[in-house]
Amino acid sequence: MILFIAGIDTGIGKTIATGLMAKWYARRGVRVVTQKLVQTGCDGFPEDIRTHRSIMGGDLLPEDQQGLTCPYVFRFPGSPHLAAALEGRTVDTGKLAEATRELARSYNVVLVEGVGGLCVPLTHETTVLDFLEQQRWPVILVTSSRLGSINHTFLSLEALRTRRLSLAAVIYNLHPAARPEIVRDTRQVIADALRRMGLAAPILDLPFAGDDDPAAPDFDGLPLGRIVAQ
């Protein structure tokens, strides 16, 4: 099973959520691996993959060293299409999809972390959303209670619905802390929107943005499907 972890924006908590979800699956005996589509603003080994492995409590994998878990790393901290162009390169979306398929041959679950929001351009012609429409992977959307999240969440849900993509879950990141009335109201507004749109996806709370309390997230609503632990 391949699950795509999207965010309503950059810096929303996709990396932490991805690592914690991988830990949740691993604790249930599921062979799980994480992947980062593209890492920008990095010179060397992809930082997000290192964060995933740290949260999971393990060492780097052979697939990490081979570049399968992050096919593209660019130095410039910008959108993939620009970061690639500044190095005289382009992102080959076929290469991205093949790397994911190769990981799926060895693992029960592949958690693919996106880059920025859904409409970030991977190339001048293809956004993350376009790529997802081609792959048809179920999406887990990371949102939060910070100012602007309702608008960005609604736009992201509408984009997923318009492209007829499956929404597996919404991760509600509660870091950084917000006023309690905002946290409660935002969660309810998102739940109401899911019902109106006919999206039967659970909202799963992420009560912190670190790995110092790994028992805190309640991810019991994540899909297990027909996964057979190996």
For each residue, the residues with C-beta under 8 A, 3 or more apart:
1: 104 108 109 110 138 223 225 227
2: 100 104 109 110 112 135 137 138
3: 21 109 110 111 112 137 138 139 140 168 223
4: 112 114 132 135 137 138 139 140
5: 14 17 18 21 111 112 113 114 139 140 142 171
6: 14 114 117 118 128 132 139 140 141 142 156
7: 10 12 13 14 114 116 117 141 142 143
8: 12 117 141 142 143 144 149 152 153 155 156
9: 12 116 117 148 152
10: 7 116 117
11:
12: 7 8 9 142 143 144 173
13: 7 16 17 142 144 171 173 175 206 209
14: 5 6 7 17 18 113 114 142
15: 18 19 48 51 52 113
16: 13 19 20 51 55 173 206 209 210 211
17: 5 13 14 20 21 140 142 171 173 206
18: 5 14 15 21 22 34 48 52 111 113
19: 15 16 22 23 34 51 52 53 54 55 56 211
20: 16 17 23 24 55 206 211 214 217 219
21: 3 5 17 18 24 25 111 140 219 222
22: 18 19 25 26 32 33 34 52 55 56 109 111
23: 19 20 26 27 55 56 57 214
24: 20 21 27 28 217 219 222
25: 21 22 28 30 32 108 109 111 222
26: 22 23 29 30 32 56
27: 23 24
28: 24 25 224 229
29: 26 229
30: 25 26 108 109 224 227 229
31: 106 107 108 109 229 230
32: 22 25 26 107 108 109 110 111
33: 22 61 63 69 103 106 107 109 110 111
34: 18 19 22 49 52 56 69 110 111 112 113
35: 68 69 70 99 100 103 110 111 112 113
36: 39 46 48 49 52 69 70 112 113 115
37: 70 71 72 96 112 113 114 115 122 128 131
38: 70 71 72 73 74 80 83 91 96 115 122
39: 36 42 46 47 48 49 70 72 73 74 115
40: 73 74 75 76 77 78 79 80 83 115
41: 74 75 76 77 78 83
42: 39 45 46 47 73 74 75
43: 75
44: 73
45: 42 49 50 64 73
46: 36 39 42 49 50 69 70 73
47: 39 42 50 51
48: 15 18 36 39 51 52 70 113
49: 34 36 39 45 46 52 53 60 64 69 70
50: 45 46 47 53 54 60
51: 15 16 19 47 48 54 55
52: 15 18 19 22 34 36 48 49 55 56 113
53: 19 49 50 56 58 59 60 61 64
54: 19 50 51 57 211
55: 16 19 20 22 23 51 52 211 214
56: 19 22 23 26 34 52 53
57: 23 54
58: 53 61
59: 53
60: 49 50 53 64 65
61: 33 53 58 64 65 69
62: 65 66
63: 33 66 68 69 103 106
64: 45 49 53 60 61 67 68 69 70
65: 60 61 62
66: 62 63
67: 64 70 71 99
68: 35 63 64 71 99 102 103
69: 33 34 35 36 46 49 61 63 64 99 103
70: 35 36 37 38 39 46 48 49 64 67 73
71: 37 38 67 68 95 96 99
72: 37 38 39 80 84 89 91 96
73: 38 39 40 42 44 45 46 70
74: 38 39 40 41 42 80 83 84 86 87 89
75: 40 41 42 43 83 86 87
76: 40 41 82 83 86 87
77: 40 41 83
78: 40 41 82 83 86
79: 40 82 83 116 120 121
80: 38 40 72 74 83 84 91 115 120 121 122 123
81: 84 85 91 121 122 123 124
82: 76 78 79 85 86
83: 38 40 41 74 75 76 77 78 79 80 86 87
84: 72 74 80 81 87 89 90 91 123
85: 81 82 88 89 90
86: 74 75 76 78 82 83
87: 74 75 76 83 84
88: 85
89: 72 74 84 85
90: 84 85 123
91: 38 72 80 81 84 95 96 122 123
92: 95 96
93: 96 97 122 123 126 131 134
94: 97 98
95: 71 91 92 98 99
96: 37 38 71 72 91 92 93 99 100 122 131
97: 93 94 100 101 131 134 135
98: 94 95 101 102
99: 35 67 68 69 71 95 96 102 103
100: 2 35 96 97 103 104 110 112 135
101: 97 98 104 105
102: 68 98 99 105 106
103: 33 35 63 68 69 99 100 106 107 110
104: 1 2 100 101 107 110
105: 101 102
106: 31 33 63 102 103
107: 31 32 33 103 104 110
108: 1 25 30 31 32 227 228 229 230
109: 1 2 3 22 25 30 31 32 33 227
110: 1 2 3 32 33 34 35 100 103 104 107
111: 3 5 18 21 22 25 32 33 34 35
112: 2 3 4 5 34 35 36 37 100 137
113: 5 14 15 18 34 35 36 37 48 52
114: 4 5 6 7 14 37 118 120 128
115: 36 37 38 39 40 80 120 122 128
116: 7 9 10 79 120 128
117: 6 7 8 9 10 120 128 152 156
118: 6 114 127 128 129 132 156 159 160
119: 127 128 129 159
120: 79 80 114 115 116 117 127 128
121: 79 80 81 124 126 127 128
122: 37 38 80 81 91 93 96 115 126 127 128 130 131
123: 80 81 84 90 91 93 126
124: 81 121
125: 130
126: 93 121 122 123 130 131
127: 118 119 120 121 122 130 131
128: 6 37 114 115 116 117 118 119 120 121 122 131 132
129: 118 119 132 133 159 163
130: 122 125 126 127 133 134
131: 37 93 96 97 122 126 127 128 134 135
132: 4 6 118 128 129 135 136 137 139 163 165
133: 129 130 136 163 165
134: 93 97 130 131
135: 2 4 97 100 131 132
136: 132 133 165 166
137: 2 3 4 112 132
138: 1 2 3 4 165 166 167 168 223
139: 3 4 5 6 132 160 165 166 167 168
140: 3 4 5 6 17 21 167 168 169 170 171 222
141: 6 7 8 153 156 157 160 167 169 170 171
142: 5 6 7 8 12 13 14 17 170 171 173 206
143: 7 8 12 149 152 153 156 170 171 172 173 190
144: 8 12 13 149 172 173 174 175
145: 149 172 173 174 178 182 183 186 187
146: 149 176 178
147:
148: 9 151 152
149: 8 143 144 145 146 152 153 186
150: 153 154 186 189 190
151: 148 154 155
152: 8 9 117 143 148 149 155 156
153: 8 141 143 149 150 156 157 170 190 193
154: 150 151 157 158 193
155: 8 151 152 158 159
156: 6 8 117 118 141 143 152 153 159 160
157: 141 153 154 160 161 167 193 194 197 199
158: 154 155 161 162 197
159: 118 119 129 155 156 162 163
160: 118 139 141 156 157 163 165 167 199
161: 157 158 164 165 197 199
162: 158 159
163: 129 132 133 159 160
164: 161
165: 132 133 136 138 139 160 161
166: 136 138 139
167: 138 139 140 141 157 160 170 194 199 201
168: 3 138 139 140 201 222 223
169: 140 141 201 202 203 204 221 222 223
170: 140 141 142 143 153 167 190 194 201 202 203 204
171: 5 13 17 140 141 142 143 204 206
172: 143 144 145 187 190 203 204 205 206
173: 12 13 16 17 142 143 144 145 206 209
174: 144 145 177 178 183 205 206 207 208
175: 13 144 206 207 208 209 210
176: 146 209
177: 174
178: 145 146 174 182 183 186
179: 182 183
180: 183 184
181: 184 185
182: 145 178 179 185 186
183: 145 174 178 179 180 186 187
184: 180 181 187 188
185: 181 182 188 189
186: 145 149 150 178 182 183 189 190
187: 145 172 183 184 190 191 203
188: 184 185 191 192
189: 150 185 186 192 193
190: 143 150 153 170 172 186 187 193 194 203
191: 187 188 194 195 203
192: 188 189 195 196
193: 153 154 157 189 190 196 197
194: 157 167 170 190 191 197 199 200 201 203
195: 191 192 198 199
196: 192 193
197: 157 158 161 193 194
198: 195
199: 157 160 161 167 194 195
200: 194
201: 167 168 169 170 194
202: 169 170 221
203: 169 170 172 187 190 191 194
204: 169 170 171 172 217 218 219 221 222
205: 172 174 217 218
206: 13 16 17 20 142 171 172 173 174 175 209 217
207: 174 175 216 217
208: 174 175 212 213 216
209: 13 16 173 175 176 206
210: 16 175 213
211: 16 19 20 54 55 214
212: 208
213: 208 210 216
214: 20 23 55 211 217
215:
216: 207 208 213
217: 20 24 204 205 206 207 214
218: 204 205 221
219: 20 21 24 204 222
220:
221: 169 202 204 218
222: 21 24 25 140 168 169 204 219
223: 1 3 138 168 169
224: 28 30 227
225: 1
226:
227: 1 30 108 109 224
228: 108
229: 28 29 30 31 108
230: 31 108
